[in-house]
C-alpha cells in the first residue's frame, strides 16, 4: 500500500430500465475479473460499493487503488475498454474518473498551486 496514491473510480447511476439482469451479471462477474487484473499488477487493491436509495445519480462504484502510471496504462487496454463497453450497455451514467487518495493530497495541492502560479 506504500505507493497507492492514485485511484481509478468507475461509477454508475443504476441499471438502464430493462437491462437489470445484464447489469447484475456484470456486477457479479466484475469482482473475479478485477481480482485477475490485480494479480496481473494493474493495481494494488480494489473495492466496490452500492449506495442505499437516496434519489441521487451516483449509486455504485468500483474503486481501484495503485500507482498513477499503472492505472493510466490499464485504462488504455482493450480489456478495460471492453469492460466499460459492457457497463455502458446496461448501466446509466457510467463514469471513469482518475484521481488521488488522501495520502497524495499535499503533493496534489502543491502541483495545483504551482500550475496556478500561487
FINUBA-20186 format. One record per atom (N, C-alpha, C): x, y, z; residue in one letter. Coordinates in steps of 0.001 Angstrom, whole numbers, padded with zeros to 6 digits, always signed. Layout:
REM residues N
XYZA...
***
This chain:
REM residues 118
+000815-001203+000000X+000000+000000+000000X+000852+001258+000000X+002160+001108+000077X+003032+002268+000183X+002926+003217-000996X+002720+002682-002196X+002712+003547-003361X+001337+003658-004009X+000286+003449-003260X-001037+003578-003870X-001605+004956-003590X-001080+005911-004328X-001532+007282-004176X-002621+007646-005173X-002848+006779-006128X-003838+007070-007162X-005046+006152-007018X-006156+006627-007528X-007379+005834-007579X-007961+005944-008984X-008703+004921-009350X-009488+004959-010575X-010890+004533-010179X-011836+005428-010383X-013217+005194-009987X-014043+004938-011246X-014755+003823-011234X-015712+003514-012303X-017073+003493-011618X-017872+004514-011902X-019144+004665-011197X-020309+004626-012175X-021491+004436-011603X-022707+004418-012418X-023892+004841-011566X-024961+005180-012240X-026191+005527-011563X-026930+004245-011185X-027582+003640-012139X-028361+002418-011908X-028520+001696-013234X-029057+000488-013218X-029264-000215-014490X-030207+000568-015414X-029933+000455-016688X-030849+001002-017685X-032129+000172-017599X-033305+000811-017560X-034544+000039-017475X-034614-001049-018543X-034938-002257-018097X-034997-003396-018984X-033688-004166-019074X-032617-003599-018516X-031306-004257-018580X-030794-004630-017184X-031706-004753-016245X-031329-005051-014861X-030565-006377-014729X-031016-007405-015430X-030356-008718-015340X-028935-008645-015890X-028774-007928-016988X-027450-007749-017588X-026526-006982-016638X-027058-005954-015972X-026267-005175-015010X-025860-006035-013823X-026791-006838-013308X-026477-007710-012176X-025387-008701-012558X-025470-009246-013753X-024452-010187-014231X-023088-009497-014301X-023062-008295-014850X-021807-007549-014935X-021237-007286-013546X-022073-006837-012617X-021592-006565-011260X-021007-007826-010633X-021682-008953-010800X-021238-010184-010169X-019963-010734-010811X-019796-010552-012102X-018600-011034-012792X-017404-010103-012617X-017659-008852-012334X-016579-007866-012247X-015610-008156-011109X-016085-008702-010019X-015195-008993-008894X-014080-009953-009266X-014423-011058-009898X-013406-012033-010309X-012467-011429-011349X-013029-010633-012269X-012201-010003-013291X-011238-009004-012660X-011713-008217-011706X-010833-007268-011030X-009756-007994-010224X-010093-009122-009623X-009073-009919-008935X-007970-010333-009907X-008354-010746-011117X-007370-011119-012140X-006493-009918-012519X-007121-008779-012682X-006375-007577-013044X-005399-007178-011938X-005823-007340-010704X-004944-007045-009567X-003744-007997-009570X-003988-009283-009768X-002897-010270-009815X-001936-009977-010959X-002433-009389-012037X-001590-009027-013181X-000785-007752-012910X-000982-007128-011759X-000196-005954-011384X-000739-004628-011863X-001995-004610-012308X-002582-003346-012789X-002795-002343-011657X-003087-002843-010459X-003315-002014-009278X-003073-002866-008045X-003042-002229-006871X-002705-002966-005651X-003911-003538-004931X-005055-002886-005036X-006276-003391-004404X-007469-002695-005017X-008647-003248-004722X-009879-002638-005233X-010995-002836-004218X-012031-002052-004379X-013221-002177-003559X-014406-001746-004404X-015596-002053-003932X-016816-001657-004637X-017875-001314-003610X-018834-000498-004028X-019950-000207-003138X-021201+000101-003938X-022323-000108-003281X-023639+000203-003819X-024343+000994-002725X-024773+002184-003042X-025402+003050-002053X-026878+002711-001873X-027369+002962-000676X-028797+002766-000432X-029573+003850-001173X-030840+003606-001500X-031621+004588-002248X-031588+005968-001590X-031289+006983-002409X-031175+008343-001875X-031623+009400-002874X-032039+009015-004058X-032536+009992-005029X-031458+010641-005861X-030200+010267-005668X-029109+010846-006445X-028832+010071-007714X-027828+010506-008450X-027476+009852-009711X-026137+009128-009628X-025590+008997-008450X-024353+008261-008209X-024701+007182-007201X-024783+005936-007674X-025297+004874-006812X-024383+003675-006628X-023366+003536-007463X-022452+002409-007310X-021105+002758-007906X-020067+002067-007430X-018735+002314-007977X-017787+001176-007646X-016830+001009-008515X-015659+000181-008275X-014499+001164-008141X-013665+000969-007131X-012520+001847-006913X-011263+000992-006896X-010327+001335-007760X-009050+000626-007812X-007965+001570-007303X-007102+001048-006450X-006035+001828-005826X-004686+001361-006359X-003806+002293-006641X-002486+001895-007111X-001647+003072-007529X-000732+002795-008454X+000149+003820-008990X-000524+004494-010176X-000335+005781-010266X-000976+006563-011312X-000647+006045-012715X+000621+005779-012977X+001005+005334-014322X+000397+003977-014667X+000382+003060-013710X-000187+001733-013981X-001695+001815-014216X-002381+002644-013432X-003827+002806-013633X-004117+003462-014979X-003289+004446-015359X-003470+005111-016657X-003237+004133-017804X-002206+003306-017681X-001930+002300-018713X-003082+001299-018810X-003576+000850-017670X-004663-000123-017645X-005903+000421-018344X-006185+001705-018120X-007360+002334-018743X-007309+002292-020250X-006118+002194-020821X-005972+002191-022275X-005917+000786-022876X-006116-000245-022059X-006069-001615-022588X-007399-002004-023218X-007337-002968-024095X-008552-003493-024729X-009475-004136-023697X-008891-004825-022704X-009700-005471-021656X-010510-004446-020864X-009864-003347-020490X-010571-002320-019730X-011657-001683-020593X-011304-001389-021831X-012274-000794-022749X-013486-001698-022920X-013254-003004-023031X-014358-003954-023182X-015260-003937-021954X-014653-003874-020760X-015425-003807-019514X-016311-002569-019503X-015774-001449-019933X-016556-000202-019957X-017638-000255-021032X-017338-000861-022181X-018379-001050-023209X-019550-001846-022633X-019235-002925-021915X-020293-003740-021299X-021074-002923-020273X-020365-002124-019490X-021022-001318-018461X-021957-000284-019079X-021509+000391-020118X-022345+001434-020722X-023541+000854-021463X-023485-000432-021788X-024619-001078-022463X-025751-001406-021499X-025455-001453-020185X-026506-001845-019241X-026657-000911-018041X-025745+000042-017891X-025805+000967-016751X-025924+002406-017224X-026683+003183-016483X-026885+004596-016779X-025779+005428-016140X-025308+006419-016885X-024392+007425-016354X-023067+006823-015863X-022470+005969-016672X-021175+005385-016322X-020105+006466-016442X-019229+006507-015467X-018122+007462-015471X-016841+006734-015099X-015748+007098-015757X-014418+006575-015442X-013572+007784-015076X-013187+007859-013788X-012542+009067-013293X-011268+008727-012519X-010108+009185-013012X-008883+009007-012245X-008787+010075-011169X-008082+009748-010108X-007900+010719-009036X-006795+010289-008094X-006741+010929-006961X-005743+010615-005939X-006440+010360-004618X-005767+009616-003752X-006336+009385-002429X-005788+010406-001435X-006205+010286-000206X-005856+011281+000812X-004351+011404+001008X-003641+010281+000950X-002204+010342+001193X-001458+011143+000128X-002046+011323-001031X-001428+012112-002093X-001941+013546-002111X-002755+013898-001150X-003383+015216-001136X-002419+016380-001152X-001427+016370-000277X-000495+017505-000202X+000273+017659-001507X+000777+016552-002056X+001503+016615-003334X+000610+017173-004438X-000627+016740-004454X-001567+017197-005481X-001854+018684-005328X-002070+019119-004105X-002319+020548-003869X-001099+021378-004203X+000099+020846-003947X+001334+021557-004325X+001431+021691-005837X+001111+020617-006586X+001131+020692-008058X+000096+021693-008555X-001058+021724-007922X-002106+022682-008307X-001631+024105-008108X-001054+024380-006947X-000568+025726-006649X+000495+026149-007658X+001396+025228-008005X+002443+025531-008980X+001829+025834-010346X+000861+025001-010753X+000215+025188-012058X-000525+026521-012137X-001081+026951-011010X-001841+028197-010988X-000980+029412-010621X+000311+029166-010412X+001216+030272-010085X+000979+030864-008720X+000609+030023-007769X+000314+030523-006416X+001454+030232-005475X
***
